[in-house]
Amino acid sequence: MLDSLADGTISQHEGGTVTLADHNLTYQTNAPAAEVVYHTMTTPRGRQFNLTLPDGSRVWLNAASSIRYPTAFPGTERHVEITGEAYFEVVGNPDKPFRVSLDDTTSITVLGTRFNVHVYGPGADSRTTLLEGAIRIRKGNQRLILRPGQQAQLLEEIHVVDDVEVNSVVAWKNGFFNFEGLPLRQVMQQLARWYDIDVTYQGDVPNVVFHGKVYRDMPFEDVCYILQRMGVKFKLTDRTITITE
């Protein structure tokens, strides 16, 4: 439970230390390790956390997400695995590419860049957005390179969208919900992960489109008020919101 621990050294392992400071976990490698050890960081719904990897690359984890990573990068590449959503600022190293695995068939290869990965489970709205640098995406036999401002939507095949509003994509990292142009279902998915609620629907999903952005520290009662102002009809039972027609 990292967000409840005091700042300081969390653990020591062969070749390095792990320290916690201001809600950021940092790995420092002092000497080559005889064996590569993997750690996994997981955020529950309603939490997010920051991580500095052994190479100095930084990762921000959104709610209900995880990252698996080694405590050192001794090989020919730097490899991590992601579920959920994460924002990366990768330290450049042409001799040791940085690779992010999203599932068994999809991965991202990086030399030095800033990008956001959104992959909440099979069949979900999975996408990768590039803010700076260049990344190569592989999905099955398909491979392509993204330019800054492009988004790869990871469907059965990769579909590239140009001129994406990148600030809205990483709004979560900066403490905001950006709902501009989002339909109700996507808005409720974000709210469910952050406020640790369940969402169900009676009948068809209402055709409601949201605009604007709000702070993520907004009380849940204010969220319900916004839904009412948008004309969304719902019932609240314990931690479950049921959307009605």
C-alpha positions as CSV (number, residue, x, y, z in Angstrom):
1,M,0.0,0.0,0.0
2,L,2.5,2.6,-1.2
3,D,0.2,5.6,-0.8
4,S,0.0,5.0,2.9
5,L,3.7,4.6,3.6
6,A,6.1,7.3,4.8
7,D,8.8,8.5,2.4
8,G,12.1,6.7,2.6
9,T,13.7,3.4,1.5
10,I,11.1,0.8,0.8
11,S,13.4,-2.1,0.1
12,Q,16.8,-3.1,-0.9
13,H,17.6,-5.8,-3.5
14,E,20.7,-7.2,-5.1
15,G,22.3,-4.3,-7.0
16,G,20.0,-1.5,-5.9
17,T,17.4,0.2,-3.7
18,V,13.8,1.3,-4.0
19,T,12.8,4.6,-2.4
20,L,9.5,6.4,-2.0
21,A,9.3,10.2,-2.1
22,D,6.2,12.4,-2.7
23,H,4.0,9.6,-4.1
24,N,6.7,8.4,-6.5
25,L,8.5,5.1,-6.4
26,T,12.1,5.2,-7.7
27,Y,14.4,2.3,-8.6
28,Q,18.2,3.0,-8.3
29,T,20.6,0.4,-9.7
30,N,24.0,0.4,-8.0
31,A,25.6,-2.7,-9.5
32,P,24.7,-5.4,-12.0
33,A,22.4,-8.1,-10.5
34,A,23.2,-11.7,-10.9
35,E,19.5,-12.5,-11.6
36,V,16.8,-10.3,-13.1
37,V,13.9,-9.8,-10.6
38,Y,10.5,-8.6,-11.7
39,H,8.1,-6.4,-9.7
40,T,4.5,-5.5,-10.4
41,M,2.8,-2.3,-9.3
42,T,-1.0,-2.3,-9.3
43,T,-3.4,0.6,-8.8
44,P,-7.0,-0.1,-7.6
45,R,-10.0,1.9,-8.7
46,G,-9.8,5.4,-7.4
47,R,-6.0,5.6,-7.2
48,Q,-3.1,6.5,-9.4
49,F,0.7,6.4,-8.8
50,N,4.0,7.4,-10.3
51,L,7.1,5.2,-10.9
52,T,10.7,5.9,-12.0
53,L,12.2,2.8,-13.6
54,P,15.9,1.8,-13.2
55,D,16.8,3.5,-16.4
56,G,15.3,6.8,-15.3
57,S,12.2,6.5,-17.5
58,R,9.0,7.7,-15.7
59,V,5.6,6.1,-15.7
60,W,2.3,7.4,-14.5
61,L,-0.3,4.7,-13.8
62,N,-4.0,5.5,-14.0
63,A,-6.7,3.9,-11.8
64,A,-7.3,0.1,-12.2
65,S,-4.0,-0.4,-14.0
66,S,-0.7,-2.4,-13.6
67,I,2.8,-2.5,-14.8
68,R,5.3,-5.4,-14.6
69,Y,9.0,-4.5,-14.9
70,P,12.5,-5.7,-13.9
71,T,14.4,-4.1,-11.1
72,A,17.3,-3.6,-13.6
73,F,17.7,-3.6,-17.4
74,P,20.8,-5.7,-18.1
75,G,19.9,-7.1,-21.5
76,T,19.7,-5.7,-25.0
77,E,16.3,-4.1,-24.5
78,R,14.1,-2.5,-21.7
79,H,10.9,-4.5,-21.5
80,V,7.7,-3.8,-19.4
81,E,4.1,-5.0,-19.5
82,I,1.0,-2.9,-19.1
83,T,-2.7,-3.3,-18.3
84,G,-5.1,-0.4,-18.0
85,E,-3.7,3.0,-18.7
86,A,-0.2,4.5,-18.4
87,Y,1.7,7.6,-19.5
88,F,5.4,7.2,-20.3
89,E,8.3,9.6,-20.5
90,V,11.1,7.3,-21.8
91,V,14.8,8.1,-21.5
92,G,16.4,7.7,-24.9
93,N,19.0,4.9,-25.5
94,P,19.5,3.8,-29.1
95,D,21.5,0.8,-28.0
96,K,18.7,-0.5,-25.8
97,P,15.2,0.0,-27.1
98,F,12.3,0.4,-24.7
99,R,9.4,-2.1,-25.4
100,V,5.9,-2.1,-23.9
101,S,3.8,-5.3,-24.2
102,L,0.1,-4.8,-24.2
103,D,-0.9,-8.4,-24.8
104,D,0.4,-11.5,-26.5
105,T,0.1,-9.9,-30.0
106,T,0.6,-6.2,-29.4
107,S,3.7,-4.3,-28.4
108,I,5.3,-0.8,-28.7
109,T,9.0,-0.2,-29.4
110,V,10.5,3.1,-28.3
111,L,13.8,4.9,-28.5
112,G,12.9,8.0,-26.5
113,T,9.5,9.6,-26.3
114,R,6.4,10.6,-24.5
115,F,3.2,8.6,-25.1
116,N,0.0,7.3,-23.5
117,V,-1.3,3.7,-23.5
118,H,-5.0,3.0,-22.9
119,V,-5.8,-0.8,-22.9
120,Y,-8.4,-1.7,-20.3
121,G,-8.9,-5.4,-21.1
122,P,-9.9,-7.5,-24.1
123,G,-12.4,-5.8,-26.4
124,A,-12.1,-2.5,-24.7
125,D,-11.4,0.9,-26.3
126,S,-7.6,0.3,-26.7
127,R,-5.4,3.0,-28.1
128,T,-1.9,4.5,-28.0
129,T,-1.3,8.2,-28.4
130,L,2.1,9.8,-29.2
131,L,3.0,13.2,-27.8
132,E,6.7,13.4,-28.7
133,G,9.3,11.3,-30.5
134,A,8.5,8.1,-32.4
135,I,7.2,4.7,-31.6
136,R,6.7,1.5,-33.6
137,I,3.6,-0.5,-32.9
138,R,3.3,-4.2,-33.7
139,K,0.0,-6.1,-33.7
140,G,0.2,-9.5,-35.2
141,N,1.9,-9.2,-38.6
142,Q,1.0,-5.5,-38.8
143,R,3.7,-2.9,-38.0
144,L,3.6,0.9,-38.3
145,I,5.4,4.0,-36.9
146,L,3.4,6.8,-35.2
147,R,4.2,10.5,-35.5
148,P,3.5,13.1,-32.7
149,G,-0.2,13.9,-32.6
150,Q,-1.2,10.6,-34.0
151,Q,-3.3,7.9,-32.2
152,A,-3.3,4.2,-33.0
153,Q,-6.6,2.6,-32.3
154,L,-5.9,-1.1,-31.6
155,L,-8.8,-2.9,-33.1
156,E,-8.5,-6.2,-35.0
157,E,-6.2,-4.1,-37.2
158,I,-4.4,-0.9,-36.2
159,H,-6.3,2.2,-37.3
160,V,-4.4,5.6,-37.2
161,V,-6.1,8.9,-36.3
162,D,-4.3,12.1,-37.2
163,D,-4.2,15.5,-35.3
164,V,-5.4,14.1,-31.9
165,E,-5.9,16.6,-29.1
166,V,-3.1,15.1,-26.9
167,N,-3.8,17.3,-23.9
168,S,-7.2,15.7,-23.6
169,V,-5.7,12.2,-23.8
170,V,-3.4,12.9,-20.8
171,A,-5.8,15.0,-18.8
172,W,-6.0,12.2,-16.2
173,K,-2.3,12.5,-15.5
174,N,-2.8,16.2,-14.8
175,G,-5.7,15.8,-12.4
176,F,-8.7,16.3,-14.8
177,F,-11.4,14.4,-16.5
178,N,-11.7,15.7,-20.1
179,F,-15.1,14.8,-21.4
180,E,-15.1,16.9,-24.5
181,G,-17.1,15.1,-27.2
182,L,-17.4,11.8,-25.3
183,P,-20.6,9.7,-25.2
184,L,-22.2,8.7,-22.0
185,R,-20.8,5.1,-21.9
186,Q,-17.2,6.3,-22.2
187,V,-17.8,9.0,-19.5
188,M,-19.3,6.4,-17.1
189,Q,-16.3,4.0,-17.7
190,Q,-13.9,6.7,-16.5
191,L,-16.1,7.6,-13.5
192,A,-16.5,3.9,-12.5
193,R,-12.7,3.4,-12.4
194,W,-12.0,6.6,-10.5
195,Y,-14.9,6.6,-8.0
196,D,-15.0,2.8,-7.5
197,I,-18.6,2.4,-8.6
198,D,-20.4,-0.1,-10.8
199,V,-22.5,1.1,-13.8
200,T,-25.4,-0.8,-15.3
201,Y,-27.9,0.2,-17.9
202,Q,-31.7,-0.5,-18.2
203,G,-32.6,-0.5,-21.9
204,D,-30.5,1.3,-24.5
205,V,-27.7,3.7,-23.6
206,P,-29.0,7.2,-23.8
207,N,-27.6,9.3,-26.6
208,V,-25.9,12.0,-24.5
209,V,-22.6,13.7,-25.5
210,F,-20.5,15.6,-22.9
211,H,-18.3,18.7,-23.2
212,G,-15.7,20.3,-21.0
213,K,-13.5,19.1,-18.2
214,V,-13.6,18.8,-14.4
215,Y,-11.2,18.1,-11.6
216,R,-10.7,14.5,-10.6
217,D,-10.9,15.4,-6.9
218,M,-14.5,16.5,-7.3
219,P,-16.8,14.9,-4.7
220,F,-19.0,12.1,-6.0
221,E,-22.1,14.0,-5.1
222,D,-21.1,16.7,-7.5
223,V,-20.7,14.0,-10.2
224,C,-24.3,13.0,-9.7
225,Y,-25.4,16.6,-10.0
226,I,-23.6,17.0,-13.3
227,L,-25.3,13.8,-14.6
228,Q,-28.6,15.2,-13.6
229,R,-27.9,18.6,-15.3
230,M,-27.0,16.6,-18.5
231,G,-30.4,15.0,-18.4
232,V,-29.1,11.6,-17.5
233,K,-31.7,9.6,-15.5
234,F,-30.3,7.1,-13.0
235,K,-30.8,5.3,-9.7
236,L,-28.0,5.0,-7.1
237,T,-27.9,2.0,-4.9
238,D,-24.9,1.6,-2.6
239,R,-22.0,1.8,-5.1
240,T,-24.0,1.0,-8.2
241,I,-25.4,3.5,-10.7
242,T,-28.2,2.2,-12.9
243,I,-28.7,4.4,-16.0
244,T,-32.4,4.4,-17.1
245,E,-33.8,5.6,-20.4
